[in-house]
């Protein structure tokens, strides 16, 4: 069946963060936001709570990694954050955990999120040639604020459906992430191509359902750029997964997986034979 729809990953596929703000600036803003929330609860940001931002980052990353390496059921990050706070003697409700999680997340735009130079031109080309476009992405933070970021970047006008792992409760390569998107767009796996930077999440996950998998690979001299929130990470601690040498997206994986097509730039999509006949 001919390809009629293209699904995209986001981080290190359509966007990246080429230059983070200074770590001290990020730590200061994180403490300001978290401290302001605690103050509204009548709790001073002192003692062990001064490291709450750092411990949220460590705890969330550990929960995210454990889920990705096991059943790919997305953690409830509001609950993860609530438990982290409780261990520090801050007894908060689930709703307060959600508020704390929201306060901790500075957002990708503040962290320098930038579209790749050829992202919009490639999306425009696909749309102008009649291809339908959706998004399937693993994120630890979603909801209305993340949707607003998509609107601010101008991506909302392209995506017919956006599957966000923490909102759906599953993570790529779990089939439910893709199946939900098929249902929303009214498409079949056999007519769909998936574009992403992770061999495990994007390539292996897509091929398992009968999709055409396109690996958006980085060149040897490139480094992954998608940042994580750094909170109160000490200066000597790597502040992003990019700095830990993440090369295959998320936490790696996908050994022995071969993509149907490999591209180094988004513009190369327009030259693939699967799009040449439309």
N, C-alpha and C positions, 0 to 999 in steps of 0.2 A: 504494500500500500504506500502511496506517495506521502511524503511529509506535508502536513497541513498546519502543524502547531509546533512552537518551540518554547521550551521551559528553561528558565535561567536560574542559576544560583546567584547570590549577590556578592558576598565578600571575596575579593581576589578574583572575581569573574567580571562583574559589571563595575564594581567600585573598589577602592583601596584607600589607604591613609598614608600618603607618602611622607608626611612629616607630622609627628605628634607634637602637641605643645610641650614645653618643658615639664618634666615630672613634678617639680615643685608646684607649678601652677595647677596641675591636675589634682595633686594631693590637697592643695589649699582650697580649691573649689569643692572637692568632695567633702572635706571636713566642714566647710561652710554650710553645704546643703544638709549633710547628715546632722551636724550640730544644731542647725536651725530647727530641724524636725524634732530632735530630742528636747530642745528647749520648749517647743510647743507642748510637749508632754510633761514638762516640769522636771526633766532629767538633764543634769549638766554633763557636758562632754568632758569627762575627766577620768583619771585612773585608767583602768584597762579599756574603757570605752573609747579612749583616744585611738585605739588600734582597730576599732570596729570596721572601718572602711577596708583596711588590709585583710582582715579575716573574712569579710564578706567575699572579697575577690577569691581568696584561697578556697573557701568552702564551696562557692558556686562552681569554680573551675573543677574541683574534685568531683562534685556531683555530676557535672556535665560529662566529664571524661568517663566516669563509671557507667553512666547510662549508655553512652556511645559505644563502649566496649562490651556491653552485655546485651540487653534486650531492646535498646533504642526506644525505650519509653521515656519521654522527656520528664525530667524532674519538675516538681512544683516548686519553682524558685521562691515564691512568696513564703512557703513553708520552710525551705532551706534557710532563708534569711532569718525567719522567726526563731528557728532553733539555734542559729549562731548567736543571735542576741540573747537568747535565754541562757546559753552557756556562760555568758558574761554577766549574768545576774540581772539582765533586763527582761523582765517578764512581760511580754507583749502578746497581743492577740494576732490572729491570722490577718485581719484587716490592717493592723499596724505593721505587720511584716510586709504586706504589699506596699504600704506607704514608704517604708524604709528602703525597699528594693527600688522603688521609683526614684526616691531621693538620691540613692547611690549612683544611679545610671545617669551620667552626664549627657549621653547622646552622641551619636557618631559625628554630627556636624561640628560639635565643639572639639572633637578629637581629630578633626581634619579630614573627615570622609570626603573623598573626591571621586568623581566618575572617571573611568578610563577615557582617554581622548577620543577613541573610536566607538564608545558605547552608544551614544545617541544616534550617530550616523548609521550604525549597524541595525539598531532597533527600528529606525525609520525605514531603512531598506527592506527589512523583513515585513514590516507593516504595509509598505507601499506595494509589495509584491504579493500581498494577500495572505501572509502567514499570521496565524493567531499566536499571541504571546502571553505566557504566564510565568509565575515565579514560585520556586520551591526552595526554601532556605532554612537552615538550622540557625536559630538565634536563641540566646538566653533571655532576651527582653523583647517583647512584642507589644500588642495592644494599641490603643489609640495614639500614644505618643510615637510609636514606631511608624504607624500609618501616616502620621503627620510628617515625619522625616521623608518618607517616600514622596509625599506631595511636594515638599520643599525642594527635593531634588528633581522633580518633574517626571518620576517614574510611574506614578499612578495612572497616567494617561495611556500607558502601554499595556499594563497587566490586566488581563480579564479576571484572573484569580491569583491570589497570593497565599501560599501555604507556609505558615510560620510555625516552626516546631513547638516552641513553648506555648503557643496558642492552641494548637491541635492536640498536643499531648504525646506526640511521636517525633522521632528524629530520623532524617535520612541516614541510612538506606531503608528504613522501615517502609514497606509497601504502602501503608496507609497515607503517608505524605503525598505520594504520587496519585493514588487512587482518589483521594479527596479532590485533587486538582482536575483529574479526568471528569469526575462527576460535576464539578462546578462549571467546566468549560464545555461539557458534552462531547468529549473527544475520546478516541481509542489510543491505547499504548502504541499500536503498530503505526500510527500516523503521526507520532510525536517524537521530537528530538529533545534531548536534555543536554544543556551546556553547563559545565561546572569544573572547578579546579580540583575536586577530590576524587581520586580513583575509587575509593570505597563508597562514599556517600552518593556521588553523582554518576559515576560510570557503572560500577557494579550494581548499585541500586536500580538504575534505569534499565540496564540490560536484563536484569532478573524478571522484569515485567514485559519485556519485548520491545522496549523503546530503543531508538538509535542514540548512542551515547557519544558525546563530543567532549573530549578532555581539553579544557582551557589551561594548557600547561605553561609554566613559567620557564623562561630561558635559564640556562645554568648560572648566569651572572645576576639574575633577578632574585629577590627575596620576597616571601609573602609579606603583605603590608597590612592586612586587616588587624586592627588592634583590639585588645580587650581593655576594659576599664582598669586603670592601675591603682586607684584609690590611694592608700597610704603605703604602697610598696617601697621599701628602703631603696636608696639610690643604687646600691650594688646588685639589686635583684632585677632580673629581666622584667621589663614592664609589659611586654607583649609577647604573644606566641611567635611573632616574626623573629624576635631576638633569640628564641630557643631553636631556631632552625627548622620550623615546621615547613615541610616541603610538599606535602600532598593534600593539604586542606584539613581542617579540623585537627584530629589527632593522628593523622597518617593512616596507614592501613591500605588495603587494596593491592597487596603484593600479588603478582601473577595475573593481574587484571589488564586486559588490553582494550583500549577504547576503539570504537568504530572509526573515529576520526580524531586527529590531534591538531589543535591550533595553538599558536602563540599570541595572536592578536585577535580581537573580536572581528575586525574587518575581514579576516580570512574566512569567516563563515560564508560570506557572499560568494566565495569561489568554490565551495564544496559542491560536488556533483549532485548531492541530494536536493540542492536548491536551484540547480541549473535548468530544470525543466518547467518551472512555473513562471 
